[in-house]
Structures are given as C-alpha cells and as structure tokens.
Amino acid sequence: MRIPILKLHDYLLISIQVELDDQTAIQFQQDLLEKIHETGVKGVVIDLTSVDMIDSYIAKILSDVVRMSSLLGAKVVLTGIRPAVAITLIDLGITLKDVPTALDLEKGLEKLQQELEG
Amino acid sequence: MRTQSCIKIKNEWNIVQARQLGRDLSKQLGFQTVDQARITTAISELARNIYLYANDGFIKVEPINDMGKLGLKVVSSDKGPGIKDVRKAMEDGYTTSGGLGAGLPGVKRLMDEFKIHSQEGVGTEIVAIKWLR
C-alpha cells in the first residue's frame, strides 16, 4: 500500500487515511524523501485528521521523517492531530517535541509560509 | 456478539489486526473516543512487544463484568525469553530495544489495571483492564 503524496505549488501535501502498518509507514518515509529530492520543495504538510491512533512506533516514524526531511532542506508540519490521539501520546510518554504541528491543514500551510518567507 | 477474540502475533501485520480487534470491541462496549484510542494504543504496544521480543504469543481481548462493573480486558501472553527484571522494565525510559516501543509504563498509564507476570526462559503474561466510565 502506498500513501499518495500531492504537490501543490511549492509544497507537498499528504493526508494519511489508511491504517498504518509498519511496511506502509516505512514505504511512506522513503517515498516522501524521494519526492522532496525530486521536486526540491521546501515545505511539507502531513495531515493526520483521519488517524485515530498513534502508537510509539508510528510516532517514531513520523518524528524521524521530520528530521530526515530537514536534512534535505525541507520543513515538515504535522497537522490535524485529534484530541484523543494527543491525550494518548502524552499518556504513553511521547511528547514529539521539536516536531512542528498545527491545528489543521490551513494553519499548517500558513505556518510553513511564515517560516519559509520570514 | 463475539465475546472473545484472540490474535496470534507472528508478524507485523498481526499487530494491525490486534489493534483492530481492540478498536472494534471498545466501540461495541461503548467506550468514549479517548478511551477507545487508549485501548487500541495499549494493544498495539503490547503486540509490538511480543513481535519484538518473543516472536510467539497472542493478544486476547474480551469484555468483562465485575459485579455490574463493565470493562475490557486485554491479555498479552508469550513464550518468549521473559523479563529479567520486571521492576526495572516498569521504570520510565527503560529499554532493551534501543527506544522502539514506549515500554510497559506507558501501557500501564493508558489502562486502569495492569498486572504482569514474567519468568525468565518461560514467558510473560500481562493482563490489563480498562473500565467503562
């Protein structure tokens, strides 16, 4: 299973809408990095509105991909984290600190725009 | 309604199946969204522990009724190497896998009750319960 990565102007947009198994998550990591390399975009939004559970493994994949993308010069913002997911992550002891987040896709794009232009 | 379900954990895909099982049953029993997420996540962590450390085990989820008090019980059982120092494994930040998995203290915080029984060379059994509020 592949997660679609869309290009919109200078950004890549990803909406995760599938149950993330390990293989899909790892594949997504690679696909995103290759797409950043190929397109040269500076900003990426990963939207998690449809994700109802993030365990420690998925959290690690996500925070890793943020750091990996940064090595390629792209900034990643995670958006749409649900209240239940935020509560569960903190219960688990995962803070995702240093990972940029925004409430929704719109605010995520604003955040990228500000940081990339400012 | 199926009252008990069990998934053998042998590969990564079984982890997804186990959490699906937890998600479905917690919904069926009427848990709120946040508790559904807690239960599903706890199961995912327990299943991953089996996959990472034991390679032979199962996750069982079932509804329980303790004198009118309703809840969901998760049993994680394996015939893996067992945990050498259970007290240490229950400390935050303790890991033998280099940081994969949030560990057992996280699972304990997600659930209401948590019991672990482990014997070196025999295996580990964890029973965790979430009560319906």
Interface residues (C-beta under 8 A of the other chain):
Chain A: E19 D21 D22 Q23 D52 M53 I54 D55 S56 Y57 K60 R82 P83 A84 V85 I87 T88 D91 L92 G93 I94
Chain B: E12 W13 I15 V16 R19 Q20 R23 T33 V34 Q36 A37 R38 T40 T41 S44 E45 R48 D92 G99 L100 G101 A102 G103 P105 G106 V107 R109 L110
